[in-house]
Amino acid sequence: MNKLITILGFAQKAGKIASGETATEQVINRKKACLVLVALDASAGTSAKFM
């Protein structure tokens, strides 16, 4: 798990991570998303939007 967090940190610093609903939608619509992570405590509407 620690290695994953480190890799995500590097990706964030490199500007390769979109966070937030709007930014994530934009990346998906541009077909640039490789992986979308949705938090377990996300609302039902948000979860449905990205599933």
CORQUI-V788455 format. One record per helix or strand. SS is the DSSP state (~ for helix, > for strand). FROM is the first residue (numbers start at 0). LEN is the number of residues. If there is no record, write none. Layout:
SS:FROM:LEN ; SS:FROM:LEN
//
This chain:
~:1:12 ; ~:20:9 ; ~:43:7
//
